[in-house]
Amino acid sequence: MNTQMESERLLLREIKNNDWKEIHLYASQSIVCQYQPWGPNTEEETINFVKQVIEDSKLNPRSRYMFALIEKESNRLIGACEINVRDIENQSGEIGYIIHPDYWGKGYGTEAAKKVIQFGFTTLQLHRLYATCDPQNLGSAKVLEKIGLIKEGTLREVIMLKDGWRDSCIYSILKKEWNEISHKGGQK
Ligand SMILES: CC(C)(COP(=O)(O)OP(=O)(O)OC[C@H]1O[C@@H](n2cnc3c(N)ncnc32)[C@H](O)[C@@H]1OP(=O)(O)O)[C@@H](O)C(=O)NCCC(=O)NCCS
């Protein structure tokens, strides 16, 4: 299976052990994980995270695919995006993404999310992709809407974050919807 991808400004490749230092540059920042149950990470937590990602990538059947996002221009790792097969029988997967704050607002989140969706529908042959998003995470909601996901609703107080229970919005896109967008030239 080919797990290397390329978009206009990014290379997407599997995470390697020595990526942890660049991953830690953003995973150690509280602004990055304000809507996440984890972090800000210690070095040890980031090292263990990378180890776990690599271990999970060797499982058979494999359900977790995490991609480092390499800015072509600088050759720097500027974030990561992920797809997890959540239900093999019903061909459903979940996507997620993180960008280093120095690179926010440049369209990288959207560019990476489009590629991981393409991977889910083509390489993994999934039927439905979804993402969860904190109602206050306006940047993430915008990324999801821009790439064609539709908001299905809000799960009430479903996640315990550092400051208490949080709602979570669910967004999804079906393969037939993605096909339509792609044929119009909006996704690939
Ligand atoms: C969410 C995140 C990935 C967005 O990345 P990004 O590279 O800045 O996103 P983009 O540049 O592609 O922005 C897409 C749109 O969202 C808007 N946007 C981005 N951040 C925003 C914010 N904080 N508030 C409002 N709008 C925002 C952009 O202006 C852009 O809209 P436009 O095309 O109309 O100008 C990034 O903020 C991040 O890594 N956050 C922390 C991790 C996280 O929350 N991940 C998502 C949970 S899975």
Ligand as a Chemical Component Dictionary entry (heavy atoms), coordinates in Angstrom:
data_LIG
# 
_chem_comp.id                   LIG 
_chem_comp.type                 NON-POLYMER 
_chem_comp.pdbx_formal_charge   0 
_chem_comp.three_letter_code    LIG 
# 
loop_
_chem_comp_atom.comp_id 
_chem_comp_atom.atom_id 
_chem_comp_atom.alt_atom_id 
_chem_comp_atom.type_symbol 
_chem_comp_atom.charge 
_chem_comp_atom.model_Cartn_x 
_chem_comp_atom.model_Cartn_y 
_chem_comp_atom.model_Cartn_z 
_chem_comp_atom.pdbx_ordinal 
LIG C1  C1  C 0 -7.673  23.422 13.195 1  
LIG C2  C2  C 0 -6.339  23.657 12.497 2  
LIG C3  C3  C 0 -5.797  22.329 11.979 3  
LIG C4  C4  C 0 -6.558  24.625 11.316 4  
LIG O1  O1  O 0 -5.358  24.652 10.563 5  
LIG P1  P1  P 0 -5.012  25.838 9.563  6  
LIG O2  O2  O 0 -3.863  25.383 8.729  7  
LIG O3  O3  O 0 -4.856  27.117 10.288 8  
LIG O4  O4  O 0 -6.340  25.877 8.679  9  
LIG P2  P2  P 0 -6.537  26.620 7.291  10 
LIG O5  O5  O 0 -5.467  27.668 7.116  11 
LIG O6  O6  O 0 -6.668  25.587 6.219  12 
LIG O7  O7  O 0 -7.909  27.379 7.536  13 
LIG C5  C5  C 0 -9.145  26.986 7.002  14 
LIG C6  C6  C 0 -10.153 28.079 7.278  15 
LIG O8  O8  O 0 -10.387 28.190 8.685  16 
LIG C7  C7  C 0 -10.162 29.531 9.115  17 
LIG N1  N1  N 0 -9.611  29.460 10.455 18 
LIG C8  C8  C 0 -8.455  28.844 10.836 19 
LIG N2  N2  N 0 -8.285  29.017 12.168 20 
LIG C9  C9  C 0 -9.347  29.734 12.612 21 
LIG C10 C10 C 0 -9.770  30.190 13.897 22 
LIG N3  N3  N 0 -9.042  29.947 14.984 23 
LIG N4  N4  N 0 -10.935 30.884 13.989 24 
LIG C11 C11 C 0 -11.687 31.111 12.896 25 
LIG N5  N5  N 0 -11.349 30.685 11.645 26 
LIG C12 C12 C 0 -10.199 30.006 11.521 27 
LIG C13 C13 C 0 -9.200  30.104 8.108  28 
LIG O9  O9  O 0 -9.284  31.500 8.055  29 
LIG C14 C14 C 0 -9.686  29.445 6.821  30 
LIG O10 O10 O 0 -10.827 30.104 6.314  31 
LIG P3  P3  P 0 -10.795 30.814 4.891  32 
LIG O11 O11 O 0 -10.377 29.774 3.902  33 
LIG O12 O12 O 0 -12.190 31.294 4.701  34 
LIG O13 O13 O 0 -9.782  31.908 5.016  35 
LIG C15 C15 C 0 -5.295  24.292 13.456 36 
LIG O14 O14 O 0 -5.866  25.437 14.025 37 
LIG C16 C16 C 0 -4.832  23.360 14.551 38 
LIG O15 O15 O 0 -3.903  22.595 14.381 39 
LIG N6  N6  N 0 -5.478  23.417 15.737 40 
LIG C17 C17 C 0 -5.086  22.586 16.856 41 
LIG C18 C18 C 0 -5.411  21.130 16.681 42 
LIG C19 C19 C 0 -6.874  20.903 16.387 43 
LIG O16 O16 O 0 -7.741  21.514 16.984 44 
LIG N7  N7  N 0 -7.142  19.998 15.442 45 
LIG C20 C20 C 0 -8.492  19.696 15.019 46 
LIG C21 C21 C 0 -9.112  18.667 15.863 47 
LIG S1  S1  S 0 -9.020  17.086 15.050 48 
# 
loop_
_chem_comp_bond.comp_id 
_chem_comp_bond.atom_id_1 
_chem_comp_bond.atom_id_2 
_chem_comp_bond.value_order 
_chem_comp_bond.pdbx_ordinal 
LIG C1  C2  SING 1  
LIG C2  C3  SING 2  
LIG C2  C4  SING 3  
LIG C2  C15 SING 4  
LIG C4  O1  SING 5  
LIG O1  P1  SING 6  
LIG P1  O2  DOUB 7  
LIG P1  O3  SING 8  
LIG P1  O4  SING 9  
LIG O4  P2  SING 10 
LIG P2  O5  DOUB 11 
LIG P2  O6  SING 12 
LIG P2  O7  SING 13 
LIG O7  C5  SING 14 
LIG C5  C6  SING 15 
LIG C6  O8  SING 16 
LIG C6  C14 SING 17 
LIG O8  C7  SING 18 
LIG C7  N1  SING 19 
LIG C7  C13 SING 20 
LIG N1  C8  SING 21 
LIG N1  C12 SING 22 
LIG C8  N2  DOUB 23 
LIG N2  C9  SING 24 
LIG C9  C10 SING 25 
LIG C9  C12 DOUB 26 
LIG C10 N3  SING 27 
LIG C10 N4  DOUB 28 
LIG N4  C11 SING 29 
LIG C11 N5  DOUB 30 
LIG N5  C12 SING 31 
LIG C13 O9  SING 32 
LIG C13 C14 SING 33 
LIG C14 O10 SING 34 
LIG O10 P3  SING 35 
LIG P3  O11 DOUB 36 
LIG P3  O12 SING 37 
LIG P3  O13 SING 38 
LIG C15 O14 SING 39 
LIG C15 C16 SING 40 
LIG C16 O15 DOUB 41 
LIG C16 N6  SING 42 
LIG N6  C17 SING 43 
LIG C17 C18 SING 44 
LIG C18 C19 SING 45 
LIG C19 O16 DOUB 46 
LIG C19 N7  SING 47 
LIG N7  C20 SING 48 
LIG C20 C21 SING 49 
LIG C21 S1  SING 50 
# 
